[in-house]
């Protein structure tokens, strides 16, 4: 195509918590007639174990709430050709992974229309993801056929016009596509005139 596009919480083994009854300060003598209040040793151990478990659970809650890949933090985009009034084809594009400035998209089809219509719909998929991400520019960084027959795309997103591909997205991506053509950015603002919304 021309516009060539886990917080792991390991459970801790609960070790034995050893407690001992509180001892009076050295040199202190209980007042005459005062009843000494004491708690059975097993109760002290149980209370200390409960406190320890509460601290561990709260700690896990904080770690879990702050961790997680970008994919889990947002609603991913999916579009269907029938939602755009296309009766000549049946195509779906689903964003299935989102990272800092790239997304992976999967294109599946039951019926393909014209090659021009297919290219436009793929561009629409990138466009919708760019809008959802708040990015002005997008580019097709890589594409291939998956073993299940679908087509996978890695799309790059940026707000920098004509950003250097390798600097912006990583050294694993080339300036030219698999056909030797230079990859080009598409602009959400420009496409909005033709695609709307």
LINBELQUI-V391625 format. One record per backbone hydrogen bond with DSSP energy under -1.0 kcal/mol. NH is the residue of the N-H (numbers start at 0). CO is the residue of the C=O. E is the energy in kcal/mol with one decimal. If there is no record, write none. Layout:
nh,co,e
NH,CO,E
NH,CO,E
This chain:
nh,co,e
3,0,-1.4
27,24,-2.3
33,30,-1.8
43,39,-1.7
44,40,-2.0
45,41,-2.3
46,42,-2.6
47,43,-2.3
48,44,-2.3
49,45,-2.3
50,46,-2.2
51,47,-2.3
52,48,-2.6
53,49,-2.3
54,50,-2.2
55,51,-2.2
56,52,-2.6
57,53,-2.4
58,54,-2.2
59,55,-2.3
60,56,-2.2
61,57,-1.9
62,58,-2.2
63,59,-2.9
64,60,-1.9
65,61,-1.1
66,62,-1.3
71,68,-1.0
72,69,-1.2
78,92,-2.6
80,90,-2.9
82,79,-1.6
83,80,-1.6
84,81,-1.4
85,80,-1.7
89,110,-3.5
91,107,-2.8
92,78,-2.4
93,105,-2.4
94,76,-3.3
95,103,-2.1
96,103,-1.3
98,101,-3.2
102,154,-2.0
103,96,-2.7
104,152,-2.6
105,93,-2.7
106,150,-3.0
107,91,-2.4
109,89,-2.7
110,89,-1.2
117,113,-2.2
118,114,-2.4
119,115,-2.3
120,116,-2.0
121,117,-2.4
122,118,-2.3
123,119,-2.0
124,120,-2.0
125,121,-2.0
126,122,-2.5
127,123,-2.6
128,124,-1.8
129,125,-2.6
130,126,-2.4
131,127,-2.1
132,128,-2.0
134,129,-2.6
136,157,-2.7
137,185,-1.9
138,155,-1.9
139,2,-2.2
140,4,-3.0
140,153,-2.6
141,153,-1.3
143,151,-2.0
145,149,-3.2
148,145,-1.8
150,106,-2.4
151,143,-3.2
152,104,-2.5
153,141,-2.9
154,102,-2.7
155,138,-2.9
156,100,-2.6
157,136,-2.1
162,159,-1.2
167,163,-2.8
168,164,-2.7
169,165,-1.3
172,169,-1.6
176,180,-3.3
179,176,-2.0
182,174,-3.4
185,137,-2.5
187,135,-3.1
190,186,-2.3
191,187,-1.9
193,190,-1.2
194,190,-3.4
195,191,-1.6
